[in-house]
Amino acid sequence: MQVKRRRKAGNVSKAVERIKKEVREILVTAMFFSTGFCLIILADRLAAEGSGIPVASFGRAIVGGLIVAKVLLLADLLPLVHAFPHKPLIHNIVWKTAIYVLASLVFRYAEPLIEELFRGAGAAAAHRLAIQQLVQPRFWASEIWVAVLLLIFVTMRELARVEGKERLRLIFLGR
């Protein structure tokens, strides 16, 4: 009876540790992307100043960072994402960045498409409006920054995977 209790307690503590680890990972990733998205919005606001062009809010950037964090955590569960674990880092970095940028493009197409469908537009009209947003220079300017953020994120994550988080902390922070 005591052995079963100890096993249950051990399983519960392992589950709690796993949850803590995932929450910490999501929060760090969300902070990184939320900060990056806020910088993108700030640059967008500065570029659009006085033009009357609507710009997303910082709240949307923060929510976007949370969404990206969760999506990346889920995407990492797919075996397709980890195609080159024993190759030089550049293989994984380019591969994962390409997958994440492609996912970003799909999401950024789907978002206005779904919004227009909920507003009552037909599928063809919603598609046309979503495509119109994709061909705007502002869209591509922000998408380039998203790709850069993803590249930085994937590079640091792959370095942490190979070298270890403690070693990276020592390299960057000296402690």
C-alpha positions in Angstrom: 0.0 0.0 0.0 2.8 2.4 0.9 4.7 1.5 -2.3 1.6 2.5 -4.4 1.3 5.8 -2.5 5.0 6.6 -3.1 4.6 5.7 -6.8 1.5 7.9 -7.0 3.3 10.8 -5.2 6.3 10.3 -7.5 4.1 10.4 -10.6 2.3 13.5 -9.4 5.6 15.3 -8.6 6.9 14.3 -12.1 3.7 15.7 -13.7 3.9 18.9 -11.6 7.6 19.3 -12.7 6.7 18.8 -16.4 3.9 21.3 -16.1 6.3 23.8 -14.5 8.8 23.2 -17.2 6.2 23.7 -20.0 4.8 26.9 -18.4 8.3 28.3 -18.0 9.1 27.5 -21.6 5.8 29.0 -22.9 6.4 32.2 -20.8 10.0 32.7 -22.0 8.9 32.1 -25.6 5.9 34.4 -25.2 8.0 37.1 -23.7 10.5 36.9 -26.6 7.8 37.0 -29.3 5.6 39.6 -27.5 8.6 41.9 -27.2 9.5 41.3 -30.8 5.9 41.9 -32.0 5.7 45.1 -30.0 8.8 46.3 -31.7 7.3 45.5 -35.1 4.1 47.4 -34.2 6.2 50.3 -32.9 8.1 50.4 -36.2 4.8 50.1 -38.1 3.3 53.0 -36.2 6.3 55.2 -36.8 6.2 54.4 -40.5 2.4 55.0 -40.7 2.4 58.1 -38.6 0.1 60.7 -40.0 -1.1 58.5 -42.9 -4.4 57.4 -41.3 -3.4 53.7 -41.9 -4.7 51.5 -39.1 -2.0 49.8 -37.0 -2.4 46.8 -34.7 -2.3 47.4 -30.9 0.4 46.4 -28.5 -2.3 44.2 -26.8 -2.6 42.3 -30.0 1.2 41.9 -30.1 1.2 40.4 -26.6 -1.6 38.0 -27.4 0.2 37.1 -30.6 3.3 36.3 -28.6 1.3 33.9 -26.4 -0.3 32.3 -29.4 3.1 31.8 -31.2 4.6 30.3 -28.0 1.8 27.7 -27.7 1.9 27.0 -31.5 5.7 26.5 -31.4 5.4 24.2 -28.4 2.8 22.1 -30.2 4.8 22.1 -33.5 7.8 20.8 -31.6 5.8 17.6 -30.9 5.7 16.8 -34.6 8.5 14.4 -35.7 8.7 16.4 -39.0 10.1 19.4 -37.2 13.1 17.4 -35.9 14.4 16.1 -39.2 18.1 16.6 -38.7 19.0 16.1 -35.1 22.5 14.7 -35.8 23.5 17.0 -38.7 25.3 20.3 -38.2 23.2 23.0 -36.6 22.6 24.9 -39.8 20.4 22.1 -41.1 18.0 22.2 -38.2 18.0 26.0 -38.0 17.2 26.5 -41.7 14.6 23.7 -41.6 12.8 24.7 -38.5 12.8 28.4 -39.4 11.4 27.6 -42.9 8.6 25.5 -41.3 7.8 28.2 -38.7 7.8 31.0 -41.4 5.5 28.9 -43.6 3.2 28.3 -40.6 3.3 32.1 -40.0 2.2 32.8 -43.6 -0.6 30.3 -43.4 -1.8 31.8 -40.1 -1.6 35.4 -41.4 -3.6 34.3 -44.5 -6.2 32.4 -42.4 -6.7 35.2 -39.9 -8.3 37.8 -42.2 -10.0 34.9 -44.2 -11.8 33.7 -41.0 -12.6 37.3 -39.9 -14.3 38.0 -43.3 -16.2 34.7 -43.2 -17.6 35.5 -39.8 -18.6 39.0 -41.1 -20.7 37.2 -43.7 -18.5 37.4 -46.8 -18.6 34.5 -49.1 -15.6 32.2 -49.4 -14.4 33.8 -52.6 -14.7 37.3 -51.3 -13.0 36.4 -48.0 -10.2 34.8 -49.9 -9.8 37.8 -52.2 -9.6 40.1 -49.1 -7.1 37.9 -47.4 -4.9 37.8 -50.5 -5.2 41.6 -50.8 -3.6 41.9 -47.4 -0.8 39.4 -48.3 0.3 41.5 -51.3 0.7 44.8 -49.3 4.3 46.0 -48.7 3.5 46.5 -45.0 2.6 42.9 -44.7 5.9 41.8 -46.2 7.8 44.3 -44.1 6.4 42.8 -40.9 6.7 39.2 -42.2 10.4 39.8 -42.8 10.7 40.9 -39.1 8.7 37.8 -38.0 11.1 35.6 -40.0 14.1 37.3 -38.3 12.5 36.7 -34.9 11.9 33.1 -35.8 15.5 32.7 -37.0 16.9 34.2 -33.8 14.6 32.1 -31.7 15.4 28.8 -33.5 19.1 29.5 -33.5 19.2 30.1 -29.7 17.0 27.1 -29.1 19.2 24.8 -31.2 22.3 26.2 -29.5 20.7 25.4 -26.1 19.8 21.9 -27.3 23.4 21.2 -28.3 25.4 23.1 -25.8 22.9 23.1 -22.9 21.1 26.0 -21.3 23.6 26.3 -18.5 26.5 26.7 -20.9 24.6 29.3 -22.9 23.8 31.2 -19.7 27.5 31.1 -18.8 28.5 32.3 -22.3 26.0 35.2 -22.5 25.7 36.2 -18.8 28.9 34.9 -17.3 27.2 33.0 -14.5 
